[in-house]
Structure formats: structure tokens, C-alpha cells
Amino acid sequence: MIVWLNGTHGAGKTTTSALVQQLIPDSRVFDAEKVGETLMDITPGLPTTDNFQHWPPWRPLVVETARRVLDYTGGTLVVPMTVLVEQYWREISTGLARYDIPVRHFVLHADQDTLRRRIAGDTVTGPDSPFRLQYVEPYAEAARTWLHAEAEVVDTTHLTPAEAAQQIAEAVEGQYILAEAQPDTAEPTGTGRVPHP
């Protein structure tokens, strides 16, 4: 299974994903940004872009990497990755579905004022990161047009990362309990995957 944590840059995905991983047994964090960094290291460089997600190889490479890791380890992958372009999400989710990998797609949401305040006070990347600020509006547009309809929205406006992680883990663990109560719908033992009801 994959637990995908979406949301704009600065929403708290990296912090929350580490906490989710601690709460879900047999889980690992897979940072799909590393796939983008690998593409960025190709020399001579790929065509110029302001976001590695625009490179067509990135989406299938994320799918293939996740599949290979799950085939090897079983369990759950927690993927903290912003995807705001609907077509890109469709490519990734369709690719994972082809391998029968269930995906729980969560969006960490905060209202714009809260988000801008968090970006302004960020001590890791620095205050008022231009990169993070440039995605505030695209996130709002994606949320309005498709993203919130495609995911389970976790409103973090008044939640700590630990509280958000607990909410996500409880939702995922509830799915495991439901699957165990209906063994005739479960996949054969050993795949490390549980069907999404």
C-alpha cells in the first residue's frame, strides 16, 4: 500500500510523513523528490524547467521505484510529495493501479493565511521561501478544481504535525481492520498489500 501525503510546499508533508511512518507498522518513507534530484543530476542537463515534475520521465520513474520497493519489502510506503497538476496525478495513480497497488491519497490543507504564516516562519528552508510562496496560488486552484475531490483532506490549520499524523494513521489502520474482517476480499498472503475498500 501507498499512503501519499499531498499538499502544497510548506504544508508539513515531510515532518508529518516521518511521524506517520512511526505509527504504521512495517512502513517506510519514500521521498519521490529524490527521483527528481536524480534527473536533475543528468549531464548535460535535461531541457530547462522550473519543476522536475514537468519532465515526462519523472512520473513513471516514481511509479516504478515505488513498485520495486514494495515488491522487495512489502508493507506500506509513505510518500510525501506535492502533485498539483491533475494530469501528473492521473499518470502516477493509474500507473500504481496497473500494479494493483492500493493508494490512500491524503492532502494536508491549511488556509492561505496559516500557510503564508508558516512559510514566513520556516526555520529549515528559511523565511518566506520564494519557491514555496509561488505554489500557494496553484495549490488553491488545484484544491478548488480537482485535488480535494481526489483525496482525503486533513485540515492542519489547527493541528500539530503529530495530530495530523495520528489522524492519517488511524484512517489507514481502520482500513487494515476492515480488510481483516473480510478475508475473502484480501489478496494472497505475502504481497504486503491490502485492497482499498
N, C-alpha and C positions, 0 to 999 in steps of 0.2 A: 504494500500500500504506500501511497504518497500522500503526505499532508503538506499541501502547498500553501505558504503564507504570502499572500499578495498584499498590495497596498503601496502607496507612493514612497519615494525615498525620504527617509526620516520618520516613517511611521512606527518604527521599532521592531521591524521584522527580525533582524539579526539577534537582538537581545532576547526577543520572545522565543525564537526558534531554539536557542540553546536551552531555555527553560522547559519548552515543550519536550525536547529530547530527553530531559531528565525525568519527565513524568510518564512517558510512553515506553513500556518495556521493549527491548530489542529494537531500538530505533537509532538512527544516525542522522546527522545533519549533512546535507549535500548542498553546497553553495554553488548554484549554477553560474554565478558570476565568474568563477574560475574557468569555466569553458570559454567565456568571453575574453578573459585575460590571455588564454592560450592563443586565441585567434588574433588578439592584439600584438602578440609577440612574433607573428609570422613576418619574415623579412624577405624581400621588400614587402611593405605593408599592403593589406587589402585596401580596396577603394575607401577613400576618406568618408567618415560618418561621425555623427556626434553621439552615437549609441551603438554598441556592438550588436544589439538585438536586431538591428536592420540588416546585418549580414545574413543572407539566407542559410549558411551552414550552421548558425548558432542553434536554431530551434531543433533540427533533427539530432544534432550532437548532444543536446541536453536530454532528449528522449533516449537516445542510445546509451548514454552514460548512466542514466538512472536505471534503465532496464538491466544493463550488465551488472551494476552493483547489486540490485535486488536479486538477480539470478544467483549471484555469488553469496550474498549474505542472508537473504530472506528478510523478514521483519518489515520495518517501516522507514522510509526516508522522509525527513522533514526538510522541505525546500523553501528557504526564504528568498523570494525573487519577485521583484516588481515586473509585472507584464500589463501594460496599459493599452496595447494595440490588440483589438479583438482578433484580427486575423492571426496574429502570432500565438495568442492563447488557443485558438482553434487548432493550429498546427500541432502545438505541444499536446493538448488534451486528446486530440484524435490519434496522434502517434502513440501515446501511452495506452489508449483504449485498444489499439491494434494488438498490443501485447497483453491484453486483459489485466492491466494494472489499475486497480481502483484508485481514484483520486478524491481526497477531501480538500476542497478549494475554499480557503478562508481569506477574507480581506480584513486587514487591520485598518480601521477607519477612525479618523478624528476630524472634527470640524476644522475649517480653514484657520480660524483664529488660534486654536490649540496647536495645530500643525506648524503654523508660522512661528509661534512662540517656542515650540520645541526645537525647530531648526535654528532659531536665533540663539538659543542657549546650549546648543550642542557642543560638548567639550571634547568629543572624539574627532569629528571631521572639522571642527572649528565653527564659530558662529556665522550664521547667515550664508551657508554654503550656496554659491550661485547654482551649482548643479542640482542640488535638492530643490531650491526655490523654483527653478524653471519647470519642474514637474508638478507643482501644486495645481495649476490650472488644468493641464492634461489629465491629471488624476480625477479632478472634479467632473470633467467632461466624460471620462470613461465610466465613472460611478453613475452618472445620470443616464447614460445611453446603453450600457450593457454589463458593466463589471459587477454591480451589486446584484443583478438578476442571475448572475452565473456562479455566485459564491455565497458562503455563509458569512455574513458581515458581523464582525466583532467590533463594537464601538468602544474604542480605547480612550475616549475623551476623558472619562473619569475613572479609568482603570490603570493600575500599575502593570508593568510587563508580567509580573508573577500572576496577577489576577487574570490577565488575558490568556496566559499560557494554561492556567488551570481550567478556564472555560473551554479552550480548544481540546485539551487532553480529555476532559470529561465527555465532550461530544464524540471524540474518536473512540474512547473506551466503551461508551454506550453502544457504538456500532459493533464492537467485538462481542459484547454481551449478547446483543440481538442475534448475531451470526451463530454464536454457540448454542443459542436456544433453538436454532433452526438448522441442524446439521445437514439436512438433505439439500440445502442450497449452497453449502460450503464447498470450496474446491478441495481436491485431494490433499491430504496432509503432506507437508514438506515444501509447499510453494511459498509459504510465508505471506500469503495474501488472503484477504478476507473480502468477499464480494460486498459492494456498496448496495444497500437495500434500495 
